[in-house]
Amino acid sequence: MGPKGIPSEEFVVENVFLGLGSNVGERMAYLQKAVDGIAEFPETDIMKVSSVYKTEPVGVKEQQDFYNAAVWLVTRLGAHDFHARMKALEQTIGRQRTFRFGPREIDIDILLFGDLVVEETLLKIPHREMTQRRFVLTPLAEIAPDVIHPVSLETVESLAAKCQDASAVERLPELPLTLSSDTKE
């Protein structure tokens, strides 16, 4: 049963793709806390998590390198509710707001939410800069190369291949994120 006793089949199940990033403190621990927190969301199941990539900062260069990853999940939550939960999770994990492109403990971005296109002040789907960011496209292409961007109508793999962002993106195979084996109640 879904919320308020409505049968779950009445709700659309969406494929959602997230970008995770951290460049403050224990970067891997922050990424893992994000994956663990997302796994706790109701009516949400993580399908796949990419490798972790060490990436150069974009925008403000004078800061520590980021660790980035991508997450593929399915959810019955709506985009606005899901977005609000992501922002709350960032706060729970310990994100301190600084300045645009500044250092952060954790950043959780909704890259794609099914084939939804949203252009609102606080919510933009697909993520408006994803097609220009190698640190987003490389981990996303690892787990979802054939997914179609709903605006460009190109695959993630194609977008990654033609991305002109020259910033360094290095896979860190010795630092995998793990999925919790606990089941939700």
PyMOL commands that place a pseudoatom at each C-alpha (Angstrom):
pseudoatom trace, name=CA, resn=MET, resi=1, chain=A, elem=C, hetatm=0, pos=[0.000, 0.000, 0.000]
pseudoatom trace, name=CA, resn=GLY, resi=2, chain=A, elem=C, hetatm=0, pos=[1.145, 3.517, -0.770]
pseudoatom trace, name=CA, resn=PRO, resi=3, chain=A, elem=C, hetatm=0, pos=[0.581, 6.659, 1.289]
pseudoatom trace, name=CA, resn=LYS, resi=4, chain=A, elem=C, hetatm=0, pos=[-2.882, 7.049, 2.817]
pseudoatom trace, name=CA, resn=GLY, resi=5, chain=A, elem=C, hetatm=0, pos=[-3.785, 3.440, 1.972]
pseudoatom trace, name=CA, resn=ILE, resi=6, chain=A, elem=C, hetatm=0, pos=[-3.774, 3.954, -1.817]
pseudoatom trace, name=CA, resn=PRO, resi=7, chain=A, elem=C, hetatm=0, pos=[-2.563, 0.807, -3.594]
pseudoatom trace, name=CA, resn=SER, resi=8, chain=A, elem=C, hetatm=0, pos=[1.101, 1.177, -4.649]
pseudoatom trace, name=CA, resn=GLU, resi=9, chain=A, elem=C, hetatm=0, pos=[0.346, 0.329, -8.277]
pseudoatom trace, name=CA, resn=GLU, resi=10, chain=A, elem=C, hetatm=0, pos=[-1.446, 3.707, -8.478]
pseudoatom trace, name=CA, resn=PHE, resi=11, chain=A, elem=C, hetatm=0, pos=[1.942, 5.415, -8.135]
pseudoatom trace, name=CA, resn=VAL, resi=12, chain=A, elem=C, hetatm=0, pos=[4.451, 5.715, -10.950]
pseudoatom trace, name=CA, resn=VAL, resi=13, chain=A, elem=C, hetatm=0, pos=[7.840, 4.164, -10.324]
pseudoatom trace, name=CA, resn=GLU, resi=14, chain=A, elem=C, hetatm=0, pos=[10.544, 6.495, -11.627]
pseudoatom trace, name=CA, resn=ASN, resi=15, chain=A, elem=C, hetatm=0, pos=[14.173, 5.812, -12.444]
pseudoatom trace, name=CA, resn=VAL, resi=16, chain=A, elem=C, hetatm=0, pos=[16.163, 8.535, -10.726]
pseudoatom trace, name=CA, resn=PHE, resi=17, chain=A, elem=C, hetatm=0, pos=[19.846, 9.323, -11.159]
pseudoatom trace, name=CA, resn=LEU, resi=18, chain=A, elem=C, hetatm=0, pos=[21.765, 11.294, -8.547]
pseudoatom trace, name=CA, resn=GLY, resi=19, chain=A, elem=C, hetatm=0, pos=[25.185, 12.871, -8.446]
pseudoatom trace, name=CA, resn=LEU, resi=20, chain=A, elem=C, hetatm=0, pos=[27.043, 12.835, -5.127]
pseudoatom trace, name=CA, resn=GLY, resi=21, chain=A, elem=C, hetatm=0, pos=[30.047, 14.970, -4.258]
pseudoatom trace, name=CA, resn=SER, resi=22, chain=A, elem=C, hetatm=0, pos=[32.219, 15.811, -1.258]
pseudoatom trace, name=CA, resn=ASN, resi=23, chain=A, elem=C, hetatm=0, pos=[35.484, 17.697, -0.779]
pseudoatom trace, name=CA, resn=VAL, resi=24, chain=A, elem=C, hetatm=0, pos=[35.599, 18.439, 2.943]
pseudoatom trace, name=CA, resn=GLY, resi=25, chain=A, elem=C, hetatm=0, pos=[36.842, 16.183, 5.733]
pseudoatom trace, name=CA, resn=GLU, resi=26, chain=A, elem=C, hetatm=0, pos=[36.253, 12.455, 5.387]
pseudoatom trace, name=CA, resn=ARG, resi=27, chain=A, elem=C, hetatm=0, pos=[34.977, 12.563, 1.816]
pseudoatom trace, name=CA, resn=MET, resi=28, chain=A, elem=C, hetatm=0, pos=[34.313, 8.808, 1.521]
pseudoatom trace, name=CA, resn=ALA, resi=29, chain=A, elem=C, hetatm=0, pos=[32.440, 8.762, 4.824]
pseudoatom trace, name=CA, resn=TYR, resi=30, chain=A, elem=C, hetatm=0, pos=[30.170, 11.581, 3.642]
pseudoatom trace, name=CA, resn=LEU, resi=31, chain=A, elem=C, hetatm=0, pos=[29.459, 9.791, 0.351]
pseudoatom trace, name=CA, resn=GLN, resi=32, chain=A, elem=C, hetatm=0, pos=[28.686, 6.560, 2.205]
pseudoatom trace, name=CA, resn=LYS, resi=33, chain=A, elem=C, hetatm=0, pos=[26.363, 8.391, 4.620]
pseudoatom trace, name=CA, resn=ALA, resi=34, chain=A, elem=C, hetatm=0, pos=[24.494, 9.760, 1.596]
pseudoatom trace, name=CA, resn=VAL, resi=35, chain=A, elem=C, hetatm=0, pos=[24.074, 6.287, 0.067]
pseudoatom trace, name=CA, resn=ASP, resi=36, chain=A, elem=C, hetatm=0, pos=[22.984, 4.877, 3.433]
pseudoatom trace, name=CA, resn=GLY, resi=37, chain=A, elem=C, hetatm=0, pos=[20.518, 7.728, 3.979]
pseudoatom trace, name=CA, resn=ILE, resi=38, chain=A, elem=C, hetatm=0, pos=[18.994, 7.352, 0.515]
pseudoatom trace, name=CA, resn=ALA, resi=39, chain=A, elem=C, hetatm=0, pos=[18.601, 3.606, 1.125]
pseudoatom trace, name=CA, resn=GLU, resi=40, chain=A, elem=C, hetatm=0, pos=[16.363, 4.448, 4.105]
pseudoatom trace, name=CA, resn=PHE, resi=41, chain=A, elem=C, hetatm=0, pos=[13.848, 6.468, 2.068]
pseudoatom trace, name=CA, resn=PRO, resi=42, chain=A, elem=C, hetatm=0, pos=[10.369, 4.938, 1.871]
pseudoatom trace, name=CA, resn=GLU, resi=43, chain=A, elem=C, hetatm=0, pos=[9.275, 3.515, -1.462]
pseudoatom trace, name=CA, resn=THR, resi=44, chain=A, elem=C, hetatm=0, pos=[12.815, 3.916, -2.797]
pseudoatom trace, name=CA, resn=ASP, resi=45, chain=A, elem=C, hetatm=0, pos=[15.321, 1.236, -3.797]
pseudoatom trace, name=CA, resn=ILE, resi=46, chain=A, elem=C, hetatm=0, pos=[18.918, 1.773, -4.866]
pseudoatom trace, name=CA, resn=MET, resi=47, chain=A, elem=C, hetatm=0, pos=[19.668, -0.170, -8.031]
pseudoatom trace, name=CA, resn=LYS, resi=48, chain=A, elem=C, hetatm=0, pos=[23.333, 0.670, -8.603]
pseudoatom trace, name=CA, resn=VAL, resi=49, chain=A, elem=C, hetatm=0, pos=[26.129, 2.914, -7.332]
pseudoatom trace, name=CA, resn=SER, resi=50, chain=A, elem=C, hetatm=0, pos=[29.091, 3.941, -9.475]
pseudoatom trace, name=CA, resn=SER, resi=51, chain=A, elem=C, hetatm=0, pos=[32.728, 3.810, -8.567]
pseudoatom trace, name=CA, resn=VAL, resi=52, chain=A, elem=C, hetatm=0, pos=[34.110, 6.819, -6.714]
pseudoatom trace, name=CA, resn=TYR, resi=53, chain=A, elem=C, hetatm=0, pos=[36.034, 9.341, -8.777]
pseudoatom trace, name=CA, resn=LYS, resi=54, chain=A, elem=C, hetatm=0, pos=[38.560, 11.912, -7.601]
pseudoatom trace, name=CA, resn=THR, resi=55, chain=A, elem=C, hetatm=0, pos=[37.844, 15.110, -9.520]
pseudoatom trace, name=CA, resn=GLU, resi=56, chain=A, elem=C, hetatm=0, pos=[39.222, 18.598, -9.866]
pseudoatom trace, name=CA, resn=PRO, resi=57, chain=A, elem=C, hetatm=0, pos=[37.027, 21.372, -8.510]
pseudoatom trace, name=CA, resn=VAL, resi=58, chain=A, elem=C, hetatm=0, pos=[35.126, 23.313, -11.175]
pseudoatom trace, name=CA, resn=GLY, resi=59, chain=A, elem=C, hetatm=0, pos=[34.548, 27.021, -10.755]
pseudoatom trace, name=CA, resn=VAL, resi=60, chain=A, elem=C, hetatm=0, pos=[36.568, 27.768, -7.618]
pseudoatom trace, name=CA, resn=LYS, resi=61, chain=A, elem=C, hetatm=0, pos=[39.869, 25.927, -8.133]
pseudoatom trace, name=CA, resn=GLU, resi=62, chain=A, elem=C, hetatm=0, pos=[41.529, 26.788, -4.788]
pseudoatom trace, name=CA, resn=GLN, resi=63, chain=A, elem=C, hetatm=0, pos=[39.998, 23.960, -2.774]
pseudoatom trace, name=CA, resn=GLN, resi=64, chain=A, elem=C, hetatm=0, pos=[40.513, 20.259, -2.150]
pseudoatom trace, name=CA, resn=ASP, resi=65, chain=A, elem=C, hetatm=0, pos=[39.664, 17.764, -4.912]
pseudoatom trace, name=CA, resn=PHE, resi=66, chain=A, elem=C, hetatm=0, pos=[36.188, 16.256, -4.820]
pseudoatom trace, name=CA, resn=TYR, resi=67, chain=A, elem=C, hetatm=0, pos=[35.134, 12.656, -4.538]
pseudoatom trace, name=CA, resn=ASN, resi=68, chain=A, elem=C, hetatm=0, pos=[32.144, 12.090, -6.831]
pseudoatom trace, name=CA, resn=ALA, resi=69, chain=A, elem=C, hetatm=0, pos=[29.808, 9.182, -7.549]
pseudoatom trace, name=CA, resn=ALA, resi=70, chain=A, elem=C, hetatm=0, pos=[26.456, 8.523, -9.216]
pseudoatom trace, name=CA, resn=VAL, resi=71, chain=A, elem=C, hetatm=0, pos=[23.479, 6.590, -7.867]
pseudoatom trace, name=CA, resn=TRP, resi=72, chain=A, elem=C, hetatm=0, pos=[20.660, 4.923, -9.806]
pseudoatom trace, name=CA, resn=LEU, resi=73, chain=A, elem=C, hetatm=0, pos=[17.504, 4.318, -7.814]
pseudoatom trace, name=CA, resn=VAL, resi=74, chain=A, elem=C, hetatm=0, pos=[13.822, 3.753, -8.319]
pseudoatom trace, name=CA, resn=THR, resi=75, chain=A, elem=C, hetatm=0, pos=[11.191, 5.559, -6.290]
pseudoatom trace, name=CA, resn=ARG, resi=76, chain=A, elem=C, hetatm=0, pos=[7.474, 6.073, -6.012]
pseudoatom trace, name=CA, resn=LEU, resi=77, chain=A, elem=C, hetatm=0, pos=[8.048, 9.457, -4.389]
pseudoatom trace, name=CA, resn=GLY, resi=78, chain=A, elem=C, hetatm=0, pos=[7.221, 12.534, -6.441]
pseudoatom trace, name=CA, resn=ALA, resi=79, chain=A, elem=C, hetatm=0, pos=[10.016, 14.820, -7.618]
pseudoatom trace, name=CA, resn=HIS, resi=80, chain=A, elem=C, hetatm=0, pos=[9.260, 17.660, -5.190]
pseudoatom trace, name=CA, resn=ASP, resi=81, chain=A, elem=C, hetatm=0, pos=[8.991, 15.364, -2.160]
pseudoatom trace, name=CA, resn=PHE, resi=82, chain=A, elem=C, hetatm=0, pos=[12.152, 13.530, -3.213]
pseudoatom trace, name=CA, resn=HIS, resi=83, chain=A, elem=C, hetatm=0, pos=[14.045, 16.821, -3.676]
pseudoatom trace, name=CA, resn=ALA, resi=84, chain=A, elem=C, hetatm=0, pos=[12.984, 18.039, -0.223]
pseudoatom trace, name=CA, resn=ARG, resi=85, chain=A, elem=C, hetatm=0, pos=[14.190, 14.771, 1.302]
pseudoatom trace, name=CA, resn=MET, resi=86, chain=A, elem=C, hetatm=0, pos=[17.563, 15.131, -0.478]
pseudoatom trace, name=CA, resn=LYS, resi=87, chain=A, elem=C, hetatm=0, pos=[18.059, 18.635, 0.935]
pseudoatom trace, name=CA, resn=ALA, resi=88, chain=A, elem=C, hetatm=0, pos=[17.087, 17.417, 4.412]
pseudoatom trace, name=CA, resn=LEU, resi=89, chain=A, elem=C, hetatm=0, pos=[19.525, 14.497, 4.080]
pseudoatom trace, name=CA, resn=GLU, resi=90, chain=A, elem=C, hetatm=0, pos=[22.340, 16.895, 3.158]
pseudoatom trace, name=CA, resn=GLN, resi=91, chain=A, elem=C, hetatm=0, pos=[21.615, 18.842, 6.358]
pseudoatom trace, name=CA, resn=THR, resi=92, chain=A, elem=C, hetatm=0, pos=[21.463, 15.665, 8.446]
pseudoatom trace, name=CA, resn=ILE, resi=93, chain=A, elem=C, hetatm=0, pos=[24.830, 14.552, 7.094]
pseudoatom trace, name=CA, resn=GLY, resi=94, chain=A, elem=C, hetatm=0, pos=[26.299, 17.930, 8.008]
pseudoatom trace, name=CA, resn=ARG, resi=95, chain=A, elem=C, hetatm=0, pos=[26.385, 20.124, 4.921]
pseudoatom trace, name=CA, resn=GLN, resi=96, chain=A, elem=C, hetatm=0, pos=[27.408, 23.682, 5.708]
pseudoatom trace, name=CA, resn=ARG, resi=97, chain=A, elem=C, hetatm=0, pos=[26.333, 26.161, 3.027]
pseudoatom trace, name=CA, resn=THR, resi=98, chain=A, elem=C, hetatm=0, pos=[29.228, 28.362, 1.924]
pseudoatom trace, name=CA, resn=PHE, resi=99, chain=A, elem=C, hetatm=0, pos=[29.197, 29.872, -1.569]
pseudoatom trace, name=CA, resn=ARG, resi=100, chain=A, elem=C, hetatm=0, pos=[28.445, 28.697, -5.109]
pseudoatom trace, name=CA, resn=PHE, resi=101, chain=A, elem=C, hetatm=0, pos=[31.021, 26.110, -6.247]
pseudoatom trace, name=CA, resn=GLY, resi=102, chain=A, elem=C, hetatm=0, pos=[32.548, 26.251, -2.758]
pseudoatom trace, name=CA, resn=PRO, resi=103, chain=A, elem=C, hetatm=0, pos=[33.664, 23.394, -0.536]
pseudoatom trace, name=CA, resn=ARG, resi=104, chain=A, elem=C, hetatm=0, pos=[31.018, 21.074, 0.815]
pseudoatom trace, name=CA, resn=GLU, resi=105, chain=A, elem=C, hetatm=0, pos=[30.712, 18.072, 3.068]
pseudoatom trace, name=CA, resn=ILE, resi=106, chain=A, elem=C, hetatm=0, pos=[28.082, 16.567, 0.810]
pseudoatom trace, name=CA, resn=ASP, resi=107, chain=A, elem=C, hetatm=0, pos=[26.228, 17.584, -2.317]
pseudoatom trace, name=CA, resn=ILE, resi=108, chain=A, elem=C, hetatm=0, pos=[23.334, 15.477, -3.588]
pseudoatom trace, name=CA, resn=ASP, resi=109, chain=A, elem=C, hetatm=0, pos=[22.019, 16.542, -6.977]
pseudoatom trace, name=CA, resn=ILE, resi=110, chain=A, elem=C, hetatm=0, pos=[19.048, 15.111, -8.839]
pseudoatom trace, name=CA, resn=LEU, resi=111, chain=A, elem=C, hetatm=0, pos=[20.455, 14.624, -12.330]
pseudoatom trace, name=CA, resn=LEU, resi=112, chain=A, elem=C, hetatm=0, pos=[17.496, 12.890, -13.976]
pseudoatom trace, name=CA, resn=PHE, resi=113, chain=A, elem=C, hetatm=0, pos=[14.051, 11.944, -12.665]
pseudoatom trace, name=CA, resn=GLY, resi=114, chain=A, elem=C, hetatm=0, pos=[12.485, 9.657, -15.242]
pseudoatom trace, name=CA, resn=ASP, resi=115, chain=A, elem=C, hetatm=0, pos=[11.800, 11.758, -18.316]
pseudoatom trace, name=CA, resn=LEU, resi=116, chain=A, elem=C, hetatm=0, pos=[10.582, 14.683, -16.215]
pseudoatom trace, name=CA, resn=VAL, resi=117, chain=A, elem=C, hetatm=0, pos=[11.563, 18.237, -17.156]
pseudoatom trace, name=CA, resn=VAL, resi=118, chain=A, elem=C, hetatm=0, pos=[11.108, 20.846, -14.391]
pseudoatom trace, name=CA, resn=GLU, resi=119, chain=A, elem=C, hetatm=0, pos=[12.177, 24.504, -14.611]
pseudoatom trace, name=CA, resn=GLU, resi=120, chain=A, elem=C, hetatm=0, pos=[11.399, 26.096, -11.244]
pseudoatom trace, name=CA, resn=THR, resi=121, chain=A, elem=C, hetatm=0, pos=[13.364, 28.431, -9.011]
pseudoatom trace, name=CA, resn=LEU, resi=122, chain=A, elem=C, hetatm=0, pos=[14.334, 25.727, -6.495]
pseudoatom trace, name=CA, resn=LEU, resi=123, chain=A, elem=C, hetatm=0, pos=[14.118, 22.633, -8.681]
pseudoatom trace, name=CA, resn=LYS, resi=124, chain=A, elem=C, hetatm=0, pos=[15.565, 22.080, -12.120]
pseudoatom trace, name=CA, resn=ILE, resi=125, chain=A, elem=C, hetatm=0, pos=[15.379, 18.625, -13.697]
pseudoatom trace, name=CA, resn=PRO, resi=126, chain=A, elem=C, hetatm=0, pos=[17.409, 17.514, -15.547]
pseudoatom trace, name=CA, resn=HIS, resi=127, chain=A, elem=C, hetatm=0, pos=[20.255, 19.136, -13.647]
pseudoatom trace, name=CA, resn=ARG, resi=128, chain=A, elem=C, hetatm=0, pos=[21.067, 22.234, -15.665]
pseudoatom trace, name=CA, resn=GLU, resi=129, chain=A, elem=C, hetatm=0, pos=[24.866, 21.773, -15.757]
pseudoatom trace, name=CA, resn=MET, resi=130, chain=A, elem=C, hetatm=0, pos=[25.164, 17.984, -15.990]
pseudoatom trace, name=CA, resn=THR, resi=131, chain=A, elem=C, hetatm=0, pos=[25.872, 17.881, -19.741]
pseudoatom trace, name=CA, resn=GLN, resi=132, chain=A, elem=C, hetatm=0, pos=[28.879, 20.177, -19.271]
pseudoatom trace, name=CA, resn=ARG, resi=133, chain=A, elem=C, hetatm=0, pos=[30.462, 18.417, -16.290]
pseudoatom trace, name=CA, resn=ARG, resi=134, chain=A, elem=C, hetatm=0, pos=[32.800, 15.460, -16.763]
pseudoatom trace, name=CA, resn=PHE, resi=135, chain=A, elem=C, hetatm=0, pos=[32.672, 14.740, -13.020]
pseudoatom trace, name=CA, resn=VAL, resi=136, chain=A, elem=C, hetatm=0, pos=[28.922, 14.105, -13.405]
pseudoatom trace, name=CA, resn=LEU, resi=137, chain=A, elem=C, hetatm=0, pos=[28.863, 12.324, -16.747]
pseudoatom trace, name=CA, resn=THR, resi=138, chain=A, elem=C, hetatm=0, pos=[31.751, 9.889, -16.139]
pseudoatom trace, name=CA, resn=PRO, resi=139, chain=A, elem=C, hetatm=0, pos=[30.246, 8.127, -13.079]
pseudoatom trace, name=CA, resn=LEU, resi=140, chain=A, elem=C, hetatm=0, pos=[26.748, 8.347, -14.566]
pseudoatom trace, name=CA, resn=ALA, resi=141, chain=A, elem=C, hetatm=0, pos=[27.926, 6.741, -17.830]
pseudoatom trace, name=CA, resn=GLU, resi=142, chain=A, elem=C, hetatm=0, pos=[29.456, 3.917, -15.789]
pseudoatom trace, name=CA, resn=ILE, resi=143, chain=A, elem=C, hetatm=0, pos=[26.064, 2.876, -14.375]
pseudoatom trace, name=CA, resn=ALA, resi=144, chain=A, elem=C, hetatm=0, pos=[23.597, 4.146, -17.008]
pseudoatom trace, name=CA, resn=PRO, resi=145, chain=A, elem=C, hetatm=0, pos=[25.262, 4.647, -20.409]
pseudoatom trace, name=CA, resn=ASP, resi=146, chain=A, elem=C, hetatm=0, pos=[22.044, 4.107, -22.408]
pseudoatom trace, name=CA, resn=VAL, resi=147, chain=A, elem=C, hetatm=0, pos=[19.767, 6.398, -20.415]
pseudoatom trace, name=CA, resn=ILE, resi=148, chain=A, elem=C, hetatm=0, pos=[18.342, 9.198, -22.540]
pseudoatom trace, name=CA, resn=HIS, resi=149, chain=A, elem=C, hetatm=0, pos=[18.600, 12.826, -21.428]
pseudoatom trace, name=CA, resn=PRO, resi=150, chain=A, elem=C, hetatm=0, pos=[15.003, 14.128, -21.805]
pseudoatom trace, name=CA, resn=VAL, resi=151, chain=A, elem=C, hetatm=0, pos=[16.002, 17.476, -23.319]
pseudoatom trace, name=CA, resn=SER, resi=152, chain=A, elem=C, hetatm=0, pos=[18.958, 16.668, -25.600]
pseudoatom trace, name=CA, resn=LEU, resi=153, chain=A, elem=C, hetatm=0, pos=[17.513, 13.207, -26.414]
pseudoatom trace, name=CA, resn=GLU, resi=154, chain=A, elem=C, hetatm=0, pos=[21.059, 11.820, -26.354]
pseudoatom trace, name=CA, resn=THR, resi=155, chain=A, elem=C, hetatm=0, pos=[22.385, 8.937, -24.282]
pseudoatom trace, name=CA, resn=VAL, resi=156, chain=A, elem=C, hetatm=0, pos=[24.510, 9.634, -21.234]
pseudoatom trace, name=CA, resn=GLU, resi=157, chain=A, elem=C, hetatm=0, pos=[27.351, 7.787, -22.976]
pseudoatom trace, name=CA, resn=SER, resi=158, chain=A, elem=C, hetatm=0, pos=[27.094, 10.122, -25.989]
pseudoatom trace, name=CA, resn=LEU, resi=159, chain=A, elem=C, hetatm=0, pos=[26.993, 13.198, -23.766]
pseudoatom trace, name=CA, resn=ALA, resi=160, chain=A, elem=C, hetatm=0, pos=[30.061, 11.980, -21.873]
pseudoatom trace, name=CA, resn=ALA, resi=161, chain=A, elem=C, hetatm=0, pos=[31.961, 11.286, -25.105]
pseudoatom trace, name=CA, resn=LYS, resi=162, chain=A, elem=C, hetatm=0, pos=[31.414, 14.798, -26.429]
pseudoatom trace, name=CA, resn=CYS, resi=163, chain=A, elem=C, hetatm=0, pos=[31.756, 16.680, -23.119]
pseudoatom trace, name=CA, resn=GLN, resi=164, chain=A, elem=C, hetatm=0, pos=[34.340, 19.441, -23.519]
pseudoatom trace, name=CA, resn=ASP, resi=165, chain=A, elem=C, hetatm=0, pos=[35.072, 19.819, -19.799]
pseudoatom trace, name=CA, resn=ALA, resi=166, chain=A, elem=C, hetatm=0, pos=[38.828, 19.212, -19.513]
pseudoatom trace, name=CA, resn=SER, resi=167, chain=A, elem=C, hetatm=0, pos=[38.948, 18.837, -15.720]
pseudoatom trace, name=CA, resn=ALA, resi=168, chain=A, elem=C, hetatm=0, pos=[40.615, 15.691, -14.377]
pseudoatom trace, name=CA, resn=VAL, resi=169, chain=A, elem=C, hetatm=0, pos=[38.406, 12.746, -13.377]
pseudoatom trace, name=CA, resn=GLU, resi=170, chain=A, elem=C, hetatm=0, pos=[40.210, 9.710, -11.933]
pseudoatom trace, name=CA, resn=ARG, resi=171, chain=A, elem=C, hetatm=0, pos=[38.458, 6.473, -10.912]
pseudoatom trace, name=CA, resn=LEU, resi=172, chain=A, elem=C, hetatm=0, pos=[39.382, 5.292, -7.408]
pseudoatom trace, name=CA, resn=PRO, resi=173, chain=A, elem=C, hetatm=0, pos=[38.688, 1.542, -7.568]
pseudoatom trace, name=CA, resn=GLU, resi=174, chain=A, elem=C, hetatm=0, pos=[40.078, 0.970, -4.078]
pseudoatom trace, name=CA, resn=LEU, resi=175, chain=A, elem=C, hetatm=0, pos=[37.284, 3.092, -2.564]
pseudoatom trace, name=CA, resn=PRO, resi=176, chain=A, elem=C, hetatm=0, pos=[33.927, 1.485, -3.400]
pseudoatom trace, name=CA, resn=LEU, resi=177, chain=A, elem=C, hetatm=0, pos=[30.669, 2.639, -1.840]
pseudoatom trace, name=CA, resn=THR, resi=178, chain=A, elem=C, hetatm=0, pos=[28.576, -0.184, -0.447]
pseudoatom trace, name=CA, resn=LEU, resi=179, chain=A, elem=C, hetatm=0, pos=[24.880, -0.849, -0.402]
pseudoatom trace, name=CA, resn=SER, resi=180, chain=A, elem=C, hetatm=0, pos=[23.414, -1.777, 2.941]
pseudoatom trace, name=CA, resn=SER, resi=181, chain=A, elem=C, hetatm=0, pos=[22.177, -5.361, 3.075]
pseudoatom trace, name=CA, resn=ASP, resi=182, chain=A, elem=C, hetatm=0, pos=[19.502, -4.338, 5.586]
pseudoatom trace, name=CA, resn=THR, resi=183, chain=A, elem=C, hetatm=0, pos=[15.969, -4.555, 4.297]
pseudoatom trace, name=CA, resn=LYS, resi=184, chain=A, elem=C, hetatm=0, pos=[13.448, -1.785, 4.802]
pseudoatom trace, name=CA, resn=GLU, resi=185, chain=A, elem=C, hetatm=0, pos=[10.442, -2.342, 6.964]
for i in range(1, 185): cmd.bond("trace and resi %d" % i, "trace and resi %d" % (i + 1))
show_as sticks, trace
zoom trace
